Amino acid sequence: MMGSSDPLTMPVEELTPHFDLFEPSHSSRLWEVLDFARTSCPVVKTDADDGYHIVTRYDDLRTVLTDAETYSSAEAGLRGTPIPMPPLTEDPPNHIEFRRALNPYLMRTFLARYEDDIRRHASELLDKLVPRGRFEFMTEFAVPFTTGNLARVILDDDNEVRLQRAIDLATEISSYGRNEAFFELASLAEELLKERMASGSKRDDIVNAILRATVHGRPLTMQEQVGATTILFTGGLDTTKAALGNITRHIADDPSLEARVRDPEWIKDDLDEFLRLDSPIAFMARTVTKETELNGCPLQPGDRVAVHYASANRDPSRFAHPAELDFERERNPHAAFGLGPHRCIGLHFARLQIEIGFQELYKRVTRIRIPEGETVHTATGVVQSHEYLPIEFDTVQADQAVDR
């Protein structure tokens, strides 16, 4: 393991073999290490967490993510997952069966029924925050906005107390990383599932889809049902929250971007460039199942591999001037939502929330900026997200606002 040398000052070639993706003292050198690895040893081995490989190049990442036979998703979290959470933690053919049951309920056409609820939720939050002239974007808007939407769309529960508990637990997971909250949320999911099953409800929603789902002709076990409900809820937390914050930070740093995000067409292409540059989920994990080689790096069964989406999205062999926003790219096959069969099942839900969130925000404000003397704090680890993002702004008068 690394000795007493300061990770902030030691040469990058010495830090890289010990680089810890979860270590705050290493995080300030993340891009330096990843850039170095891509050019010198693109499947770099670190001795952090008993050792794992970091896949840094786009083509290698695609190889791993499209070969489930060699790279298993059973432990999709680099440090494991608190509970089994299908389809995230499933390999084919089970993975395909879970996705087939859930996909129709996460398509934009189905989600359209919730648009008014999502817009109302954003409006209620912003109507309280905007008159103050400044607020902390992450904990006061991005987190409650995202968790409230997830509770409504995923759980679709009439029990207001339970919905609020789900929101509170989701906030603990998202903001504080409290693993115990996963188990508590799983217990809440089990309570909801059993109640819905006993009621004989015929609702056409995700919870009933999970109750009706089959894998190879058999019903899901209660553990599978709970896991599927939990991952759908938790899986959407950090992605959308982080994207909202990352985009807001860019706008605060570059006021010219406001005009782009005000354009109703921005969601089609510009959003993808924001997501490419700052992939909300930085990495996930796979486990090697058989002896193989990846870009010259030998791998053995049981080896752990961190597939670094954020690094792949800044691979210069795939994206010109990758560390800059470029809204004129002809193609943008970014990996922010993953690649291959495990591509994010909730991407349409995430995009819908981002679209509505900024629409409602820009009905009320202009000239977003970081208050003088304030410092933005950023998370370390799986999620590329700001933890503390104070903003101030000018308000838009009612007669100036234009509804889209």
Secondary structure, DSSP 8 states (H G I E B T S, - for coil): ---S--TTTS-HHHHGGG--TT-HHHHTTHHHHHHHHHHH-SEEEE-GGG-EEEE-SHHHHHHHHT-TTTEE-TT-STT--SS--TTTT--TTHHHHHHHHHGGGGSHHHHGGGHHHHHHHHHHHHHHHGGGSEEEHIIIIIHHHHHHHHIIIII--S-HHHHHHHHHHHHIIIII--THHHHHHHHHHHHHHHHHHHHT----SHHHHHHH-EETTEE--HHHHHHHHHHHHHHHHHHHHHHHHHHHHHHHH-TTHHHHHHSGGGGTTHHHHHHHHT-SB-EEEEEE-S-EEETTEEE-TT-EEEEEHHHHTT-TTTSSSTTS--TT-S-----TT-SGGGS-TTHHHHHHHHHHHHHHHHTTEEEEE--TT---EE--SSB--EEE-EEEEEE--TTT----
